[in-house]
Amino acid sequence: QLQLVESGGGLVQAGGSLSVSCEVSGRAAVAYAMGWFRQAPGKDREFVASLAWRNVDGRYADAVKGRFTVSRDSRDSDKSTIYLQMSSLKPDDTAVYYCAADPAILSLLRGRPKYWGQGTQVTVSS
């Protein structure tokens, strides 16, 4: 069982930068693939970025490629933090951002991770 706790987010002007982070804790958390999704008002939740364990195989949605960077660090085998650094933000990036984790990277990429965070709001004003 994993616990995911997000922090960061907030309000930023278009063109600005913002970071969100998610602390993942639980047995062997370091071995999980982790990633970010977002859900804008009236829209389905969508994939943003993912990172397999060992910080390899970073993948991004086309809408954020070149503007967002996903990274992670692990202090020990049962605790890991995943970050999403967002730059050149646009009003279309406004959404609730969720971190997610799963033993299999494919489950993340298919939008079906086993564990979800509670979500954090990111609002980009024009």
Phi, psi and omega in degrees: 000129179249153170241135182237123181233117182268157173209165182096202185083185180132204184250136180213152177279154177305137183092349182274185182233155180201151177234146170233152179223163183214119177269124182249124181229148181146169184301127178058034181304326184299336185273359182272145166285144183226159181191184182232141172233167175214155178222116177272158180304129178076006181238163176286157175292139183229153178291140177245304184199156178214161180212125177286171178292162187069018175055036177245168172060050174289134180229149184225149170291148181303326184294340184242356183301132181087348180244329182251147176228128178254140178210169179208155171221153185229119181279328174204181188293339184253010180213132181213147178239132176247139184241152171228109177266122184244131179227169183048047185292147181238157176305329179293347177278354178298124184183170166272126182259131182242135169269158184210157180214149178201149177298333184247127180299327181296325178296322176295311183297334178270003178077023183230054177288157183284327186238142179230149169275180185276345179097147176220139186278133171238123181237126180247118182268148182270000000 
